[in-house]
Amino acid sequence: MVDDETVVQTAAEAAEGVIFSRYRQSDVTDFDVTVTFEDGVLDVDVYVNAPEADADEATVADDAALAARAAVDDLFADEEA
């Protein structure tokens, strides 16, 4: 069984990976990835502030949250296999 800490860490790493695949680290003024996993419910909130970058911050934040959810889905799928 996958523990809650592993779920949270997997989701956070996936979200951060998307952010820094779209932006150079120097372009990001601020970012926040908040992940909770309680009673089997995953909640992911991503905020990105990169005002000088070309990529749309809201789109990157949404994509990062989706990647976090997908990474957790994969984690549980691997557990079942």
C-alpha positions as CSV (number, residue, x, y, z in Angstrom):
1,M,0.0,0.0,0.0
2,V,1.2,3.5,-0.9
3,D,1.6,5.7,2.1
4,D,0.2,9.3,2.2
5,E,3.7,10.9,2.3
6,T,4.7,9.1,-0.9
7,V,1.5,10.2,-2.6
8,V,2.1,13.9,-1.6
9,Q,5.8,13.8,-2.6
10,T,5.1,12.2,-6.0
11,A,2.5,14.8,-6.8
12,A,4.6,17.7,-5.7
13,E,7.6,16.5,-7.7
14,A,5.6,16.0,-10.8
15,A,4.1,19.5,-10.5
16,E,7.4,21.1,-10.0
17,G,8.8,19.2,-12.9
18,V,6.2,20.6,-15.2
19,I,6.9,24.2,-14.0
20,F,10.6,23.9,-14.6
21,S,10.2,22.2,-17.9
22,R,8.3,25.3,-19.1
23,Y,10.3,28.0,-17.4
24,R,14.0,28.6,-16.7
25,Q,14.5,28.7,-12.9
26,S,15.6,32.4,-13.2
27,D,12.2,33.3,-14.9
28,V,10.2,32.1,-11.9
29,T,9.7,34.8,-9.3
30,D,7.6,32.6,-7.0
31,F,5.7,29.3,-7.1
32,D,3.8,27.2,-4.7
33,V,2.7,23.6,-4.9
34,T,0.3,22.6,-2.2
35,V,-0.7,18.9,-2.1
36,T,-2.9,17.1,0.4
37,F,-4.0,13.5,0.5
38,E,-6.5,12.7,3.1
39,D,-9.0,9.8,3.2
40,G,-8.1,8.9,-0.3
41,V,-8.8,12.3,-1.7
42,L,-6.0,14.2,-3.5
43,D,-6.0,17.9,-3.6
44,V,-3.4,19.8,-5.7
45,D,-3.1,23.6,-5.9
46,V,-0.4,25.2,-8.0
47,Y,0.5,28.9,-8.2
48,V,3.2,30.2,-10.5
49,N,4.5,33.7,-10.9
50,A,6.8,34.2,-13.9
51,P,6.0,37.6,-15.2
52,E,8.9,37.9,-17.7
53,A,8.4,34.4,-19.2
54,D,6.6,33.6,-22.4
55,A,4.4,30.7,-21.2
56,D,1.1,31.6,-19.6
57,E,1.3,31.2,-15.9
58,A,-2.3,29.9,-15.4
59,T,-1.9,27.3,-18.1
60,V,1.4,26.1,-16.7
61,A,-0.2,25.9,-13.2
62,D,-3.1,23.9,-14.6
63,D,-0.8,21.6,-16.5
64,A,1.3,21.1,-13.4
65,A,-1.7,20.2,-11.3
66,L,-2.8,17.7,-14.0
67,A,0.6,16.2,-14.1
68,A,0.6,15.8,-10.3
69,R,-2.7,13.9,-10.5
70,A,-1.5,11.7,-13.3
71,A,1.7,10.9,-11.4
72,V,-0.4,9.7,-8.4
73,D,-2.7,7.7,-10.7
74,D,0.4,6.0,-12.1
75,L,1.7,5.4,-8.6
76,F,-1.5,3.6,-7.6
77,A,-1.6,1.7,-10.9
78,D,1.9,0.4,-10.3
79,E,0.9,-0.6,-6.8
80,E,-2.0,-2.7,-8.2
81,A,0.2,-4.4,-10.9
